[in-house]
Amino acid sequence: MPAETASIDLPIVAKFLLAAKGDAGLAHMLAANSRASSRVLNILSRAAVGGITTDSSSGEALVDISVAQSAFFGSLRTRSVFFRMLDQGFRRVPLRTHLGIISASATAWIVGEGDPKPLSRLTLTSPALTPKKAVALVVVSDEVARDTSAAGQSLVTTELRGAVSDAVDEAFFSAVMTGAASTPSSGTTGADMVEDFRTLLGQVNTTGGGSLFWAMSVDTANRASLILDDRGAMSPLGGELLNIPALVSGMIPSGTLRLINAAAIAVNADSISLDASGQVDIHMNDDPEAEAALVSMFQTNGVALKAEVSFAAEKTRHDAVAEVTDIAWGDVGS
């Protein structure tokens, strides 16, 4: 099956689960009546006995879920910073393993004939690559849930990809920004902008190797895209700055530019699970300052879809990432 087709298998499964309000047996029947692919039917068959996840699965269903998951994760690279770097840049290692990391290098010495050969101490750390859970919720009306047309499927696919991308990016940045260098912007002029770049490069590009990526907030990308010079092809949706890939994320605070050495971060994405229900109560909290409202899916004729992604990220160097904050390049009066 082509990769593009496989990438929508999980969204198709999600759509039938929504239509069936979480009843996997009914979802399988709806999918069969709609002539869904054999992979989708196998995944829904597995869901009827154990839920849709790669954990504790076996046989043909496991293969189908793994293929669909891999293709779905690959489809997120145009929206998600984490999945873009997972596709090209991160150091991928097995989950639930301990990493032996040299945090202080040995020193080379020149010694005379017959002299003892000194060796400096190696300091080793061993952080465990422990999975974290990123949970994305999508709530739709009964009418949208029951709509199995191409337009209805496209809507669910777009929303699921966006929700999973944002949930994983938020959890990823929360993990890797702990202890990272954070510097206020130098100012609003072009020279100040160059100084901000110089600061980040000096903090992260310390070995001359690795895999560098810029990651920035939406407003910072808007500002950077208006720079008309020879530093690279940059648009409000991303591109390049200083010939380094530039990624944009709504999960990065406004006025923030980050530089990431992806090769200095050990990661993996383990599994994704999908559940749907028309009986649950959901906390709706669009305003972080307001008290969350509890909304019943049953009373409001809604259906909730939960996507839970298990992943891990662990810095193997303290200088793997740094940020500049409070960016206001090009403000009036600069």
ChimeraX attribute file (.defattr): number of C-alpha atoms within 10 A of each C-alpha:
attribute: neighborCount
match mode: 1-to-1
recipient: residues
	/A:1	9
	/A:2	7
	/A:3	14
	/A:4	12
	/A:5	12
	/A:6	22
	/A:7	22
	/A:8	21
	/A:9	25
	/A:10	26
	/A:11	24
	/A:12	21
	/A:13	25
	/A:14	28
	/A:15	28
	/A:16	30
	/A:17	30
	/A:18	31
	/A:19	25
	/A:20	23
	/A:21	23
	/A:22	23
	/A:23	19
	/A:24	26
	/A:25	17
	/A:26	17
	/A:27	25
	/A:28	25
	/A:29	16
	/A:30	18
	/A:31	23
	/A:32	14
	/A:33	9
	/A:34	12
	/A:35	11
	/A:36	16
	/A:37	15
	/A:38	12
	/A:39	21
	/A:40	27
	/A:41	22
	/A:42	17
	/A:43	26
	/A:44	29
	/A:45	19
	/A:46	23
	/A:47	25
	/A:48	16
	/A:49	11
	/A:50	13
	/A:51	18
	/A:52	26
	/A:53	23
	/A:54	18
	/A:55	14
	/A:56	8
	/A:57	17
	/A:58	11
	/A:59	7
	/A:60	13
	/A:61	21
	/A:62	19
	/A:63	16
	/A:64	21
	/A:65	28
	/A:66	18
	/A:67	18
	/A:68	23
	/A:69	24
	/A:70	18
	/A:71	20
	/A:72	22
	/A:73	21
	/A:74	18
	/A:75	20
	/A:76	19
	/A:77	18
	/A:78	14
	/A:79	20
	/A:80	27
	/A:81	26
	/A:82	27
	/A:83	22
	/A:84	19
	/A:85	21
	/A:86	20
	/A:87	14
	/A:88	13
	/A:89	20
	/A:90	24
	/A:91	20
	/A:92	17
	/A:93	17
	/A:94	15
	/A:95	19
	/A:96	12
	/A:97	12
	/A:98	14
	/A:99	17
	/A:100	12
	/A:101	15
	/A:102	14
	/A:103	13
	/A:104	12
	/A:105	11
	/A:106	12
	/A:107	10
	/A:108	10
	/A:109	10
	/A:110	8
	/A:111	10
	/A:112	8
	/A:113	6
	/A:114	6
	/A:115	8
	/A:116	8
	/A:117	10
	/A:118	11
	/A:119	10
	/A:120	11
	/A:121	10
	/A:122	13
	/A:123	11
	/A:124	13
	/A:125	14
	/A:126	12
	/A:127	15
	/A:128	15
	/A:129	21
	/A:130	17
	/A:131	18
	/A:132	18
	/A:133	15
	/A:134	20
	/A:135	18
	/A:136	20
	/A:137	18
	/A:138	16
	/A:139	20
	/A:140	18
	/A:141	15
	/A:142	20
	/A:143	13
	/A:144	20
	/A:145	25
	/A:146	18
	/A:147	15
	/A:148	20
	/A:149	11
	/A:150	8
	/A:151	11
	/A:152	15
	/A:153	21
	/A:154	16
	/A:155	14
	/A:156	23
	/A:157	20
	/A:158	11
	/A:159	17
	/A:160	21
	/A:161	21
	/A:162	16
	/A:163	18
	/A:164	25
	/A:165	25
	/A:166	21
	/A:167	20
	/A:168	27
	/A:169	22
	/A:170	19
	/A:171	19
	/A:172	21
	/A:173	16
	/A:174	12
	/A:175	15
	/A:176	18
	/A:177	16
	/A:178	11
	/A:179	11
	/A:180	14
	/A:181	17
	/A:182	17
	/A:183	15
	/A:184	13
	/A:185	22
	/A:186	20
	/A:187	18
	/A:188	17
	/A:189	16
	/A:190	13
	/A:191	12
	/A:192	17
	/A:193	19
	/A:194	11
	/A:195	15
	/A:196	22
	/A:197	21
	/A:198	11
	/A:199	18
	/A:200	22
	/A:201	16
	/A:202	12
	/A:203	17
	/A:204	24
	/A:205	18
	/A:206	12
	/A:207	6
	/A:208	7
	/A:209	10
	/A:210	18
	/A:211	18
	/A:212	24
	/A:213	23
	/A:214	24
	/A:215	22
	/A:216	28
	/A:217	20
	/A:218	23
	/A:219	20
	/A:220	23
	/A:221	25
	/A:222	17
	/A:223	18
	/A:224	21
	/A:225	19
	/A:226	13
	/A:227	16
	/A:228	10
	/A:229	7
	/A:230	9
	/A:231	12
	/A:232	17
	/A:233	19
	/A:234	23
	/A:235	18
	/A:236	16
	/A:237	15
	/A:238	22
	/A:239	18
	/A:240	18
	/A:241	20
	/A:242	13
	/A:243	14
	/A:244	16
	/A:245	17
	/A:246	25
	/A:247	28
	/A:248	25
	/A:249	23
	/A:250	15
	/A:251	21
	/A:252	20
	/A:253	15
	/A:254	18
	/A:255	20
	/A:256	23
	/A:257	28
	/A:258	23
	/A:259	25
	/A:260	26
	/A:261	24
	/A:262	22
	/A:263	21
	/A:264	23
	/A:265	23
	/A:266	21
	/A:267	26
	/A:268	23
	/A:269	23
	/A:270	19
	/A:271	20
	/A:272	25
	/A:273	19
	/A:274	21
	/A:275	21
	/A:276	25
	/A:277	21
	/A:278	26
	/A:279	16
	/A:280	14
	/A:281	15
	/A:282	15
	/A:283	11
	/A:284	11
	/A:285	12
	/A:286	10
	/A:287	8
	/A:288	7
	/A:289	7
	/A:290	8
	/A:291	11
	/A:292	13
	/A:293	12
	/A:294	11
	/A:295	14
	/A:296	16
	/A:297	20
	/A:298	14
	/A:299	11
	/A:300	11
	/A:301	13
	/A:302	22
	/A:303	28
	/A:304	25
	/A:305	24
	/A:306	19
	/A:307	23
	/A:308	21
	/A:309	23
	/A:310	18
	/A:311	21
	/A:312	26
	/A:313	26
	/A:314	20
	/A:315	23
	/A:316	20
	/A:317	16
	/A:318	16
	/A:319	19
	/A:320	25
	/A:321	30
	/A:322	24
	/A:323	25
	/A:324	21
	/A:325	18
	/A:326	17
	/A:327	23
	/A:328	21
	/A:329	22
	/A:330	17
	/A:331	11
	/A:332	8
	/A:333	6
	/A:334	10
